[in-house]
Amino acid sequence: MVHGTVPFLWLTMMPGSGAGVVPGRVSLVPLRDLVTMGPLGIVGNLLVFASLGFFAPLRFAALASVPRVLALGAGCSVLVEVAQYVLQLDRVSSVDDVLVNTAGAGLAAMASRRWWRSAAVRTPADGPRPALAPTP
């Protein structure tokens, strides 16, 4: 989770050329910035919390549902956008970033659902998982 998330967070927190001088900018109109983001920006925003969305339900049983992962992704994304605004990094704090980051976490959670659903179905009464037979 950490190795897949920190590099993207590092990139989003990199200051622009007017950092500290230019006041923070906010875009609260949904879907306005998607047009200017371009395909690379959209894919990048989808990947910011994808690792978190993929692995959090596997690691933490309390997060083993898509709505909970969406809430986690949205909360983390809001924190990043607020930090960009407060730290005056010469970046636009956009609601579209929050939406796309959250969607990336949710899509990744759905991609890993097969593994965390099977773990949630097992109960302690089922006993340990059977060991895999060694391959010859």
C-alpha positions in Angstrom: 0.0 0.0 0.0 2.7 2.4 1.0 5.0 1.8 -1.9 2.2 2.2 -4.4 0.7 5.4 -2.8 3.6 7.5 -1.6 5.2 8.2 -5.0 1.9 9.6 -6.3 1.4 11.6 -3.2 4.9 13.0 -3.6 4.1 14.1 -7.1 0.8 15.8 -6.1 2.6 17.7 -3.3 5.4 19.0 -5.5 5.3 22.8 -5.4 4.8 24.8 -8.6 6.9 27.8 -9.7 4.8 30.3 -7.7 4.7 28.3 -4.5 4.4 30.5 -1.4 3.7 33.5 -3.5 0.6 32.7 -5.4 -2.5 32.3 -3.1 -4.2 28.9 -3.1 -6.8 28.3 -5.8 -9.9 26.1 -5.4 -12.2 24.6 -8.1 -15.5 23.4 -6.6 -17.5 22.9 -9.8 -17.7 19.2 -10.5 -16.4 17.9 -13.8 -15.1 21.3 -15.0 -11.4 20.4 -14.6 -11.8 16.9 -16.2 -11.7 18.6 -19.7 -8.4 20.3 -19.0 -6.8 17.3 -17.1 -6.3 15.2 -20.3 -6.0 11.5 -20.4 -2.6 11.4 -18.6 -3.9 13.5 -15.8 -7.0 11.4 -15.4 -5.0 8.1 -15.3 -2.6 9.7 -12.9 -5.4 10.7 -10.6 -6.9 7.3 -10.8 -3.6 5.7 -9.7 -3.0 8.0 -6.7 -5.0 5.9 -4.2 -5.4 2.7 -6.3 -2.8 0.8 -4.3 -4.6 1.9 -1.1 -7.9 0.8 -2.5 -6.5 -2.6 -3.7 -4.7 -3.6 -0.5 -6.5 -1.9 2.4 -9.5 -4.4 2.3 -7.0 -7.3 2.2 -5.0 -6.0 5.2 -7.8 -4.5 7.3 -11.0 -6.6 7.6 -13.0 -3.5 8.7 -12.4 -1.9 5.2 -13.6 -5.0 3.3 -16.4 -3.2 1.5 -16.4 -1.0 -1.5 -18.3 1.9 0.2 -15.8 1.9 3.1 -12.9 2.0 0.6 -14.6 4.8 -1.3 -15.0 6.7 2.0 -11.3 6.1 2.8 -10.2 7.2 -0.7 -12.4 10.3 -0.5 -11.1 11.3 2.9 -7.5 10.8 2.0 -8.0 12.8 -1.2 -9.7 15.7 0.6 -6.7 15.8 3.0 -4.3 16.0 0.0 -6.4 18.8 -1.6 -6.6 20.8 1.6 -2.9 20.4 2.2 -2.2 21.7 -1.3 -4.4 24.7 -0.6 -3.0 25.5 2.9 0.6 25.0 1.9 0.2 27.3 -1.1 1.9 24.9 -3.5 0.8 26.8 -6.6 -1.7 24.0 -7.4 -5.4 24.0 -7.9 -7.4 22.2 -5.2 -10.1 20.6 -7.3 -13.2 18.6 -6.5 -12.5 16.7 -9.7 -9.3 15.4 -8.2 -11.2 14.1 -5.2 -13.7 12.4 -7.4 -11.2 10.8 -9.7 -8.9 9.7 -6.8 -11.9 8.2 -5.1 -13.0 6.4 -8.2 -9.5 5.0 -8.6 -9.5 3.6 -5.0 -13.0 2.1 -5.6 -12.0 0.5 -8.9 -8.9 -1.0 -7.4 -11.0 -2.3 -4.5 -13.3 -4.0 -6.9 -10.3 -5.5 -8.7 -9.1 -7.1 -5.5 -12.6 -8.0 -4.2 -12.1 -11.6 -5.2 -9.5 -12.0 -2.5 -10.9 -10.1 0.3 -14.4 -11.5 -0.2 -13.1 -15.0 0.1 -11.3 -14.1 3.3 -14.4 -12.5 4.8 -16.5 -15.5 4.1 -14.2 -17.8 6.1 -14.9 -17.9 9.8 -12.5 -18.8 12.6 -14.6 -22.0 13.1 -13.6 -23.0 9.5 -10.0 -23.5 10.8 -6.9 -22.6 9.0 -6.7 -22.3 5.3 -5.4 -25.5 3.6 -1.8 -25.4 2.6 -1.0 -25.6 -1.1 0.5 -28.8 -2.2 4.1 -28.5 -3.4 4.5 -28.7 -7.2 6.9 -31.3 -8.5 
